[in-house]
Amino acid sequence: MVKKILSIHFDTNIIFISSDRKYAIQAFEIDALDYLLKPFTKERFRLSIERLYNM
């Protein structure tokens, strides 16, 4: 699904949130901005959003 979105909106930044670490490598192979592994802290979420706004 993400590859389809990126084929249409190639300048989209994506932050994945998952409880499964096995997809992290795939996420970064398609240039994900970040990959948050559940459970994550508010501070970790804030850092991801800050990275997004600083793009």
Secondary structure, DSSP 4 states (H G I P E B T S, - for coil): -HHHHHHHSTT---EEEES-GGGHHHHHHTT-SEEEESS--HHHHHHHHHHHHT-
